[in-house]
Amino acid sequence: MRDTGGVERHAHAWMRAEVAAGTDVALLVAASSAPLIEESLSVRADGVEHPVSEARDRFGSRLHLVQGLPEGTVEITYEARGAGPAAVPTVQEADGVLHLRPSRYCEVDEFEKIAAEVISGREGTDALDAVVDWVHDHLDYVPGSSSITDSARSTYVSRQGVCRDYAHLTATLLRAGGFPARCSSVYAPGLSPMDFHLVVEALIEGEWLAVDATHLAPRASMMRIATGQDAADTAFMTTLAGNVTLTGIQVTAVVDPALPPEVHRERIALR
């Protein structure tokens, strides 16, 4: 497995929104695993800095809570620079159970027959490659073709979507085939168009291996943000109270000294 820790990653996210008085939001924009040299998170409500508190969710992702926003315009800016080898993702005792289960966007029970046909008796990384290849070959990447209500079921029918749709179908097929799988949001240098990105990690032979059926960015350059069963656990912003209208978003991610090549069948652990 290639060591992905020798590159320096730079991530930036900016969002602007109009909010109602008393709005509370939860943010999942902070890098959660890479060793960080520099990092900052700013939430400004009508130009005034607003307090932010940090917690860890049940998957270990860094959750930032913003409470009691006043009515008006809010700007959120996150910057991070990370370098050095991050820890290899650890495997918890319950992972093999938790990440086989159906979830909001992954209707695992409906895909057992389809998964059996796709995997066709393969085991280990051969089964993983078969699922990723099938999703890549059978879906068209079409920006704007899906919504937050689309799941693995609707994606399988429409045969199109964006990264979250590819990830949901990949994770669902893997779980239905007996392989624990989870979804992780990442900063992805080399991604075009640039945005937050969602990939899948599969538990194969005791290791969490990162796969991305979109093939849109090198996995070795990615920086983990949040991890969960599907996009419901990794949304960059969740409205807890009040009302939010997102009016602008910009995400950038780059890597030094150079963008690594992507070899689709190479075994990569997401850092």
Residue pairs with C-beta under 8 A, 6 or more apart in sequence:
1 207
1 266
1 267
1 268
1 269
2 220
2 266
2 267
2 268
3 85
4 219
4 220
4 221
4 260
4 268
4 269
4 271
5 84
5 85
5 86
5 271
6 85
7 83
7 220
7 221
7 255
7 256
7 257
7 260
8 37
8 81
8 82
8 83
8 255
8 256
8 257
9 34
9 80
9 81
9 82
9 83
9 187
9 189
9 221
9 223
9 253
9 254
9 255
10 80
10 81
10 252
10 253
10 254
10 255
10 256
11 31
11 78
11 79
11 80
11 81
11 82
11 187
11 223
11 252
11 253
12 77
12 78
12 79
12 80
12 250
12 251
12 252
12 253
13 29
13 76
13 77
13 78
13 187
13 196
13 236
13 249
13 250
13 251
13 252
14 75
14 76
14 77
14 78
14 248
14 249
14 250
14 251
15 75
15 76
15 236
15 237
15 246
15 248
15 249
15 250
16 73
16 74
16 75
16 76
16 246
16 247
16 248
16 249
17 73
17 74
17 76
17 237
17 244
17 245
17 246
17 247
17 248
18 72
18 73
18 74
18 244
18 245
18 247
19 25
19 45
19 69
19 70
19 71
19 72
19 73
19 74
19 242
19 243
19 244
19 245
20 71
20 242
20 243
20 244
21 69
21 70
21 71
21 242
22 68
22 69
22 241
22 242
23 68
23 69
23 239
23 241
23 242
23 243
23 244
24 65
24 66
24 67
24 68
24 69
24 239
24 240
24 241
24 242
25 65
25 66
25 69
25 237
25 238
25 239
25 240
25 244
26 63
26 64
26 65
26 66
26 237
26 238
26 240
27 41
27 52
27 63
27 64
27 65
27 66
27 76
27 236
27 237
28 61
28 62
28 63
28 64
28 185
28 225
28 226
28 234
28 235
28 236
28 237
28 238
29 41
29 64
29 76
29 78
29 225
29 236
29 237
30 39
30 41
30 54
30 62
30 64
30 78
30 80
30 225
31 39
31 62
31 80
31 82
31 187
31 223
31 224
31 225
32 60
32 61
32 62
32 224
32 225
32 226
32 227
33 86
33 87
33 89
33 223
33 224
33 271
34 80
34 82
34 83
34 84
34 86
34 223
34 224
34 271
35 82
35 83
35 84
35 85
35 86
36 80
36 81
36 82
37 81
37 82
37 83
38 79
38 80
38 81
39 79
39 80
39 81
40 77
40 78
40 79
40 80
41 52
41 64
41 76
41 77
41 78
42 49
42 75
42 76
42 77
42 78
43 49
43 50
43 52
43 66
43 74
43 75
43 76
44 50
44 74
44 75
44 76
44 77
45 69
45 70
45 72
45 73
45 74
46 70
46 72
46 73
46 74
50 66
50 69
50 74
51 66
52 64
52 65
52 66
53 64
53 65
53 67
54 62
54 63
54 64
54 65
55 62
55 63
55 65
56 62
56 63
57 63
57 226
57 228
57 233
59 182
59 226
59 227
59 228
59 233
60 227
61 225
61 226
61 227
61 228
61 233
61 234
62 226
65 240
69 242
80 187
80 223
82 223
85 271
86 224
86 271
88 207
88 269
88 271
89 201
89 207
89 208
89 269
89 270
91 203
91 206
91 207
91 208
95 180
95 203
96 180
96 203
97 180
98 180
98 229
99 175
99 180
99 181
99 182
99 203
99 229
100 108
100 175
100 178
100 179
100 180
101 108
101 175
101 229
102 108
102 109
102 175
103 229
103 230
103 232
104 151
104 229
104 230
104 232
105 150
105 151
105 152
105 164
105 168
105 230
105 231
105 232
106 151
106 152
106 168
106 171
106 172
106 175
106 229
106 230
107 151
107 152
107 153
107 172
108 172
108 175
108 176
109 176
110 153
111 152
111 156
111 172
111 173
111 176
112 176
114 156
114 173
114 176
115 131
115 172
115 173
115 174
115 176
115 177
116 177
118 130
118 131
118 134
118 173
118 177
119 127
119 130
119 131
119 173
119 177
120 130
122 130
124 204
124 205
125 204
125 205
125 209
125 267
127 177
127 179
128 174
128 179
128 202
128 204
128 209
128 211
129 265
131 170
131 173
131 174
131 177
132 170
132 211
132 212
132 213
132 264
134 173
135 166
135 169
135 170
135 173
135 213
136 166
136 213
136 214
136 215
138 159
139 155
139 159
139 160
139 161
139 165
139 166
139 169
139 213
140 159
140 160
141 160
141 161
141 162
141 166
141 214
141 216
142 160
142 161
142 162
143 162
143 193
144 162
145 158
145 160
145 161
145 162
146 154
146 155
146 158
146 160
146 161
146 162
146 164
146 165
148 231
150 158
150 161
150 165
151 168
152 168
152 169
152 171
152 172
152 173
155 161
155 165
155 166
155 168
155 169
156 169
161 169
163 195
163 197
163 198
163 199
163 212
163 214
163 216
164 183
164 198
164 231
166 198
166 212
166 213
166 214
167 183
167 198
167 199
167 200
167 212
167 213
167 230
167 231
168 183
168 230
168 231
169 213
170 181
170 200
170 211
170 213
171 181
171 182
171 183
171 200
171 229
171 230
174 180
174 181
174 200
174 202
175 181
179 202
179 203
179 204
180 202
180 203
181 200
181 201
181 202
181 203
182 200
182 201
182 208
182 227
182 228
182 229
183 198
183 199
183 200
183 201
183 227
183 228
183 229
183 230
183 231
183 233
183 234
184 198
184 199
184 200
184 201
184 210
184 224
184 225
184 226
184 227
184 228
184 234
184 270
185 196
185 197
185 198
185 224
185 225
185 226
185 227
185 231
185 234
185 236
186 196
186 197
186 198
186 199
186 222
186 223
186 224
186 225
186 270
187 196
187 197
187 222
187 223
187 225
187 251
187 253
188 194
188 197
188 199
188 216
188 217
188 221
188 222
188 253
189 217
189 218
189 221
189 222
189 253
189 254
189 255
189 259
190 216
190 217
190 218
190 221
190 255
190 259
190 262
191 197
191 216
191 217
191 253
192 216
194 251
194 252
194 253
195 249
195 251
196 225
196 236
196 251
197 212
197 216
197 217
197 222
198 231
198 234
199 210
199 211
199 212
199 219
199 222
199 270
200 210
200 211
200 212
200 213
201 208
201 209
201 210
201 211
201 227
201 270
202 208
202 209
202 211
203 209
207 267
207 269
208 269
208 270
209 267
209 268
209 269
210 219
210 222
210 268
210 269
210 270
211 219
212 219
215 262
215 264
217 262
218 259
218 260
218 261
218 262
219 262
219 268
219 270
220 260
220 262
220 268
221 253
221 255
221 259
221 260
222 270
222 271
223 253
223 271
224 270
224 271
225 234
225 236
226 233
226 234
227 233
227 234
228 234
237 244
237 246
